């Protein structure tokens, strides 16, 4: 069956993957280049960093906490229509934010509208991919998520250069229009898998033969364990992403510091986008072969070590920049490992909506990783406690993957579950 479907639909599904990656690239910049907007926005709004960072928190909270509702709409009206709408809203959020003169207007445009738009696209594309690639679920989810990580790589230097040359409003309008249009055009060609489409999962990956609806899934300890784990990993990653330029300057990595003849901060940001994108298909591919939990343990423990080294070598610009790339390589894979693990566990029929509920963990992480991290720094006068918290959460999540999630899922998939859930 898998070979027949691969012959009939193989080329089509790879085109769908390419289109999904493009749409994800188009909506990635609002989160990943936000750190470069904070300096001019602090001057424009006159608020504190913690207050300004609420903008990014609103963006990510709405991107994630509305995703169950968005998943339901996508399953009803189709990925193409909703993803097109999401891309249009994302571009519009930047165009309107260009006219913001106070933080409230920034919250409503960049935060509210941008969060709704990016959330529709993100959950829609991930759900689309795990249904098109049941046999390569980790890799496909990783490639789609890589688009979100890689997208800002293409815009980091152009945006920072235009900020210097033309200012913030012109930059937001110009890139808002371009990125919105690219996303809408790519999304127009998205298509649903043909009826009865199926393929055989990799033999090393344990997959359920039952499709569980969201209400049933929410009753299971496995879901809540995954939610807690993803929350901790999201918190650590977002602490770095949302405050990277701020703590880097405090460590002495200023705009005048050069690495390999390039300004250190935009160079580090570009390198981070590369590794943050590359890690998603890589660890997704690896998890298709050695199992989801084993891959989680390797990646999360590796990130803890990279954070520790980056903190201790923060006064060496070259080491700092290179290690920042390693940090993102150990974090970004959560966006391939968690959706593929969830779909393996609870089935494909409700994959988009089910992942919408799990993706809410990213919103919780944004609250902890954005303004609260900035507040912790303001109260302690140091970023060291923030980094210590990240390392602790990384290690704990790696241990949970091996010693709790792995045996729980093994028991679940072998049929040893409550009778009320077995027929869901």
Secondary structure per residue as TSV (DSSP state, phi and psi in degrees):
chain	resnum	aa	ss	phi	psi
A	1	X	-	360.0	-43.5
A	2	X	H	-62.0	-41.4
A	3	X	H	-66.7	-37.8
A	4	X	H	-64.2	-46.7
A	5	X	H	-66.5	-36.2
A	6	X	H	-63.6	-39.1
A	7	X	H	-67.3	-43.7
A	8	X	H	-76.2	-37.8
A	9	X	H	-121.3	1.8
A	10	X	H	-57.7	-50.4
A	11	X	H	-63.1	-39.4
A	12	X	H	-62.7	-40.6
A	13	X	H	-73.2	-30.8
A	14	X	H	-69.6	-33.9
A	15	X	H	-64.7	-40.6
A	16	X	H	-61.2	-37.8
A	17	X	H	-64.1	-43.8
A	18	X	H	-60.9	-46.0
A	19	X	H	-63.0	-40.3
A	20	X	H	-62.0	-41.4
A	21	X	H	-62.1	-42.2
A	22	X	H	-63.3	-44.1
A	23	X	H	-64.6	-37.0
A	24	X	H	-67.5	-38.0
A	25	X	H	-62.2	-35.9
A	26	X	H	-69.0	-23.0
A	27	X	T	-112.6	13.9
A	28	X	S	-85.2	-27.3
A	29	X	H	-63.4	-36.9
A	30	X	H	-51.9	-35.8
A	31	X	H	-85.3	-46.4
A	32	X	H	-84.1	-19.2
A	33	X	S	-105.4	4.2
A	34	X	H	-52.9	-38.8
A	35	X	H	-58.5	-27.8
A	36	X	H	-81.5	-15.8
A	37	X	H	-87.5	-15.5
A	38	X	H	-63.8	-39.7
A	39	X	H	-63.4	-53.8
A	40	X	H	-65.3	-30.6
A	41	X	H	-72.3	-32.7
A	42	X	H	-62.6	-37.8
A	43	X	H	-70.7	-37.4
A	44	X	H	-72.6	-44.5
A	45	X	H	-90.3	-26.1
A	46	X	-	71.7	22.3
A	47	X	-	-102.1	174.1
A	48	X	-	-79.2	165.0
A	49	X	H	-60.9	-42.6
A	50	X	H	-60.8	-40.0
A	51	X	H	-67.6	-42.9
A	52	X	H	-63.9	-38.1
A	53	X	T	-65.6	-14.5
A	54	X	H	-61.4	-27.7
A	55	X	H	-57.7	-50.6
A	56	X	H	-65.9	-33.6
A	57	X	H	-65.0	-44.2
A	58	X	H	-59.8	-45.1
A	59	X	H	-53.6	-51.6
A	60	X	H	-77.7	-35.8
A	61	X	H	-62.3	-46.6
A	62	X	H	-70.8	-34.8
A	63	X	H	-58.4	-32.1
A	64	X	H	-104.7	-43.3
A	65	X	H	-75.5	-19.9
A	66	X	T	-89.8	-3.8
A	67	X	H	-64.0	-31.4
A	68	X	H	-61.5	-44.2
A	69	X	H	-64.1	-41.8
A	70	X	H	-64.2	-36.4
A	71	X	H	-62.3	-41.6
A	72	X	H	-61.8	-44.1
A	73	X	H	-64.5	-39.3
A	74	X	H	-65.9	-42.4
A	75	X	H	-65.1	-26.9
A	76	X	H	-86.6	-44.5
A	77	X	H	-104.6	-4.8
A	78	X	-	95.3	149.7
A	79	X	H	-66.5	-39.1
A	80	X	H	-57.9	-53.2
A	81	X	H	-63.4	-43.3
A	82	X	H	-71.6	-38.9
A	83	X	H	-67.7	-38.2
A	84	X	H	-58.7	-45.5
A	85	X	H	-60.8	-43.6
A	86	X	H	-61.3	-41.9
A	87	X	H	-65.0	-40.2
A	88	X	H	-64.3	-43.3
A	89	X	H	-64.7	-37.1
A	90	X	H	-63.7	-47.2
A	91	X	H	-62.2	-41.5
A	92	X	H	-63.2	-33.9
A	93	X	H	-61.4	-37.0
A	94	X	H	-72.3	-40.9
A	95	X	H	-60.3	-43.8
A	96	X	H	-72.4	-36.4
A	97	X	H	-64.2	-24.5
A	98	X	T	-61.3	-22.5
A	99	X	T	-100.1	6.0
A	100	X	-	-71.6	129.9
A	101	X	-	-113.5	-7.1
A	102	X	S	-142.6	167.4
A	103	X	H	-69.9	-28.6
A	104	X	H	-63.5	-44.8
A	105	X	H	-65.0	-34.9
A	106	X	H	-65.2	-40.9
A	107	X	I	-58.7	-42.1
A	108	X	I	-75.9	-28.5
A	109	X	I	-96.9	-71.9
A	110	X	I	-60.5	-42.4
A	111	X	I	-79.5	-63.4
A	112	X	I	-66.4	-58.2
A	113	X	I	-66.4	-41.1
A	114	X	H	-65.2	-38.3
A	115	X	H	-65.2	-41.9
A	116	X	H	-64.0	-45.7
A	117	X	H	-64.5	-50.7
A	118	X	H	-65.9	-32.4
A	119	X	H	-66.1	-42.1
A	120	X	H	-59.3	-46.2
A	121	X	H	-65.7	-46.7
A	122	X	H	-62.5	-54.5
A	123	X	H	-67.9	-33.1
A	124	X	H	-66.2	-44.5
A	125	X	H	-70.7	-42.8
A	126	X	H	-61.5	-46.1
A	127	X	H	-61.3	-37.2
A	128	X	H	-62.6	-42.6
A	129	X	H	-72.1	-41.0
A	130	X	H	-68.9	-20.3
A	131	X	H	-84.3	-32.8
A	132	X	H	-75.9	-25.2
A	133	X	-	-126.6	62.8
A	134	X	T	-64.7	-22.8
A	135	X	T	-89.6	-16.0
A	136	X	S	-134.1	46.6
A	137	X	H	-62.0	-44.9
A	138	X	H	-62.5	-44.3
A	139	X	H	-65.8	-45.4
A	140	X	H	-66.5	-44.3
A	141	X	H	-63.0	-36.7
A	142	X	H	-66.2	-40.2
A	143	X	H	-65.4	-43.8
A	144	X	H	-62.0	-45.9
A	145	X	H	-66.3	-29.6
A	146	X	H	-63.1	-34.0
A	147	X	H	-58.5	-38.6
A	148	X	H	-68.1	-34.7
A	149	X	H	-78.3	-38.3
A	150	X	H	-78.2	-28.3
A	151	X	H	-53.5	-45.0
A	152	X	H	-69.8	-17.8
A	153	X	H	-60.2	-36.9
A	154	X	H	-76.9	-19.9
A	155	X	H	-106.4	-12.7
A	156	X	H	-58.0	-56.4
A	157	X	H	-67.9	-44.2
A	158	X	H	-58.6	-39.9
A	159	X	H	-70.1	-44.9
A	160	X	H	-64.5	-36.9
A	161	X	H	-67.4	-42.2
A	162	X	H	-69.9	-33.1
A	163	X	H	-58.2	-43.2
A	164	X	H	-69.9	-37.8
A	165	X	H	-84.6	-37.8
A	166	X	H	-122.2	-11.1
A	167	X	-	91.8	170.8
A	168	X	H	-67.2	-48.9
A	169	X	H	-57.9	-46.7
A	170	X	H	-63.7	-37.7
A	171	X	H	-63.6	-45.9
A	172	X	H	-63.2	-42.9
A	173	X	H	-66.0	-48.4
A	174	X	H	-60.2	-51.8
A	175	X	H	-76.2	-28.5
A	176	X	H	-61.0	-44.0
A	177	X	H	-67.1	-44.5
A	178	X	H	-66.4	-51.0
A	179	X	H	-66.8	-37.4
A	180	X	H	-62.4	-44.3
A	181	X	H	-65.3	-43.7
A	182	X	H	-59.8	-44.3
A	183	X	H	-64.0	-44.4
A	184	X	H	-61.9	-43.8
A	185	X	H	-63.4	-45.1
A	186	X	H	-64.6	-42.4
A	187	X	H	-65.5	-26.8
A	188	X	T	-58.8	-27.0
A	189	X	T	-98.2	6.8
A	190	X	-	-68.3	140.7
A	191	X	-	-135.3	149.4
A	192	X	-	-76.2	152.6
A	193	X	-	-60.3	148.1
A	194	X	-	-63.9	153.0
A	195	X	T	-58.7	131.6
A	196	X	T	82.9	6.3
A	197	X	-	-64.0	134.4
A	198	X	-	-156.4	164.6
A	199	X	-	-159.2	161.3
A	200	X	-	-89.0	130.9
A	201	X	-	-69.3	158.2
A	202	X	-	-59.7	140.0
A	203	X	T	-62.8	-22.5
A	204	X	T	-83.7	-6.9
A	205	X	S	-105.3	129.4
A	206	X	-	-88.6	122.6
A	207	X	-	-128.7	140.0
A	208	X	-	-75.5	152.7
A	209	X	S	-102.2	5.6
A	210	X	S	-116.8	140.2
A	211	X	-	-97.3	117.9
A	212	X	-	-102.0	134.5
A	213	X	-	-79.0	166.3
A	214	X	H	-57.8	-41.1
A	215	X	H	-62.8	-40.0
A	216	X	H	-66.8	-44.2
A	217	X	H	-58.5	-41.1
A	218	X	T	-67.3	-12.8
A	219	X	T	-87.5	-4.6
A	220	X	S	-97.5	140.4
A	221	X	H	-62.5	-29.9
A	222	X	H	-61.6	-43.5
A	223	X	H	-59.5	-46.4
A	224	X	H	-69.9	-30.0
A	225	X	H	-64.7	-46.6
A	226	X	H	-59.7	-38.9
A	227	X	H	-63.9	-45.3
A	228	X	H	-64.7	-43.0
A	229	X	H	-63.1	-44.8
A	230	X	H	-67.6	-34.7
A	231	X	H	-61.1	-45.8
A	232	X	H	-64.9	-42.2
A	233	X	H	-69.0	-38.9
A	234	X	H	-63.5	-41.2
A	235	X	H	-58.4	-49.1
A	236	X	H	-62.1	-45.8
A	237	X	H	-64.4	-42.2
A	238	X	H	-72.9	-28.0
A	239	X	H	-57.9	-38.5
A	240	X	H	-75.8	-49.1
A	241	X	H	-60.5	-51.1
A	242	X	H	-74.8	-18.3
A	243	X	H	-120.6	11.5
A	244	X	H	-58.8	-51.7
A	245	X	H	-63.4	-36.6
A	246	X	H	-66.7	-52.2
A	247	X	H	-74.6	-25.8
A	248	X	H	-64.0	-42.9
A	249	X	H	-64.3	-37.1
A	250	X	H	-66.6	-29.9
A	251	X	T	-80.1	-2.7
A	252	X	T	98.7	2.0
A	253	X	-	-90.6	78.5
A	254	X	-	-89.9	179.4
A	255	X	T	-65.8	-18.4
A	256	X	T	-90.3	-10.8
A	257	X	-	-77.0	133.2
A	258	X	E	-112.8	142.6
A	259	X	E	-133.8	122.4
A	260	X	T	54.9	34.9
A	261	X	T	77.9	6.7
A	262	X	E	-118.9	151.0
A	263	X	E	-59.6	129.9
A	264	X	H	-61.1	-44.2
A	265	X	H	-66.3	-53.9
A	266	X	H	-64.9	-30.7
A	267	X	H	-65.3	-45.3
A	268	X	H	-62.2	-41.5
A	269	X	H	-63.2	-40.3
A	270	X	H	-66.9	-44.5
A	271	X	H	-60.0	-41.4
A	272	X	H	-63.0	-37.5
A	273	X	H	-64.9	-38.5
A	274	X	H	-63.5	-51.0
A	275	X	H	-70.6	-34.2
A	276	X	H	-67.1	-29.7
A	277	X	H	-81.5	-44.4
A	278	X	H	-65.5	-31.9
A	279	X	H	-65.7	-28.0
A	280	X	H	-69.9	-53.0
A	281	X	H	-69.8	-32.4
A	282	X	H	-62.9	-54.3
A	283	X	H	-71.9	-27.1
A	284	X	H	-63.8	-45.3
A	285	X	H	-61.6	-44.6
A	286	X	H	-62.6	-40.1
A	287	X	H	-68.2	-26.8
A	288	X	H	-65.8	-18.3
A	289	X	H	-108.9	-37.8
A	290	X	H	-112.4	0.5
A	291	X	-	101.6	149.7
A	292	X	H	-66.5	-48.6
A	293	X	H	-67.6	-39.3
A	294	X	H	-61.1	-40.6
A	295	X	H	-67.0	-41.0
A	296	X	H	-57.1	-46.4
A	297	X	H	-60.1	-43.7
A	298	X	H	-64.2	-47.6
A	299	X	H	-68.0	-45.1
A	300	X	H	-70.5	-40.0
A	301	X	H	-66.6	-36.6
A	302	X	H	-63.3	-37.8
A	303	X	H	-66.9	-39.2
A	304	X	H	-58.3	-43.8
A	305	X	H	-65.0	-41.0
A	306	X	H	-65.4	-40.9
A	307	X	H	-61.7	-43.9
A	308	X	H	-59.9	-45.5
A	309	X	H	-68.5	-40.3
A	310	X	H	-62.9	-40.5
A	311	X	H	-64.1	-42.7
A	312	X	H	-79.3	-17.2
A	313	X	T	-112.2	25.5
A	314	X	T	-67.3	-17.0
A	315	X	T	-92.7	2.7
A	316	X	-	-106.8	103.7
A	317	X	H	-55.1	-44.1
A	318	X	H	-64.3	-49.4
A	319	X	H	-62.3	-39.7
A	320	X	H	-62.7	-47.1
A	321	X	H	-63.9	-46.7
A	322	X	H	-65.3	-40.6
A	323	X	H	-69.7	-28.6
A	324	X	H	-61.9	-35.3
A	325	X	H	-65.3	-39.4
A	326	X	H	-65.9	-37.9
A	327	X	H	-58.7	-46.0
A	328	X	H	-70.6	-28.1
A	329	X	H	-66.8	-27.7
A	330	X	T	-90.5	-0.9
A	331	X	T	-114.1	-44.0
A	332	X	T	-61.6	-19.3
A	333	X	T	-70.0	-10.6
A	334	X	H	-59.0	-25.0
A	335	X	H	-84.6	-2.5
A	336	X	H	-109.3	-38.0
A	337	X	H	-71.7	-42.3
A	338	X	H	-71.9	-45.9
A	339	X	H	-65.0	-36.7
A	340	X	H	-69.3	-39.9
A	341	X	H	-63.3	-42.7
A	342	X	H	-62.5	-44.9
A	343	X	H	-69.6	-37.1
A	344	X	H	-57.5	-36.1
A	345	X	H	-85.1	-36.3
A	346	X	H	-119.6	5.4
A	347	X	-	92.4	172.6
A	348	X	S	-99.1	-23.4
A	349	X	T	-58.2	-40.5
A	350	X	T	-112.7	29.5
A	351	X	H	-59.0	-41.3
A	352	X	H	-66.5	-48.1
A	353	X	H	-68.5	-41.0
A	354	X	H	-59.3	-44.1
A	355	X	H	-68.1	-28.9
A	356	X	H	-56.7	-40.2
A	357	X	H	-68.4	-41.7
A	358	X	H	-68.3	-35.6
A	359	X	H	-65.2	-16.9
A	360	X	H	-60.6	-23.4
A	361	X	H	-59.7	-31.7
A	362	X	H	-63.7	-34.9
A	363	X	H	-67.1	-40.8
A	364	X	H	-61.3	-42.5
A	365	X	H	-62.8	-32.3
A	366	X	H	-68.4	-34.0
A	367	X	H	-65.6	-43.0
A	368	X	H	-75.7	-35.8
A	369	X	H	-84.8	-19.8
A	370	X	T	-97.1	-95.3
A	371	X	H	-65.4	-34.9
A	372	X	H	-69.4	-34.9
A	373	X	H	-65.5	-41.5
A	374	X	H	-64.2	-38.5
A	375	X	H	-66.4	-41.0
A	376	X	H	-59.7	-40.7
A	377	X	H	-64.5	-41.9
A	378	X	H	-64.6	-34.9
A	379	X	H	-79.2	-32.5
A	380	X	H	-97.0	-20.0
A	381	X	S	75.6	15.3
A	382	X	-	-152.2	150.2
A	383	X	S	-89.7	-7.4
A	384	X	H	-60.2	-45.3
A	385	X	H	-60.5	-33.8
A	386	X	H	-64.9	-45.3
A	387	X	H	-66.9	-35.9
A	388	X	H	-62.3	-37.5
A	389	X	H	-65.6	-41.5
A	390	X	H	-60.9	-47.0
A	391	X	H	-60.2	-43.8
A	392	X	H	-60.3	-44.7
A	393	X	H	-67.1	-37.4
A	394	X	H	-61.5	-47.6
A	395	X	H	-64.4	-44.0
A	396	X	H	-61.8	-41.0
A	397	X	H	-68.0	-37.3
A	398	X	H	-61.2	-42.3
A	399	X	H	-67.5	-39.8
A	400	X	H	-62.6	-38.1
A	401	X	I	-60.6	-43.9
A	402	X	I	-79.0	-43.4
A	403	X	I	-103.6	-6.9
A	404	X	I	-124.9	-57.3
A	405	X	I	-61.4	-44.0
A	406	X	H	-61.0	-50.8
A	407	X	H	-67.9	-34.3
A	408	X	H	-63.1	-44.3
A	409	X	H	-69.0	-36.3
A	410	X	H	-60.3	-44.6
A	411	X	H	-64.4	-42.8
A	412	X	H	-61.6	-45.7
A	413	X	H	-78.6	-17.0
A	414	X	T	-87.4	2.3
A	415	X	T	98.7	0.6
A	416	X	-	-88.4	72.8
A	417	X	S	-133.6	163.3
A	418	X	-	-56.3	141.5
A	419	X	H	-57.6	-35.3
A	420	X	H	-64.2	-25.0
A	421	X	H	-95.8	-20.8
A	422	X	H	-66.2	-22.9
A	423	X	T	-107.2	13.3
A	424	X	-	-62.5	360.0
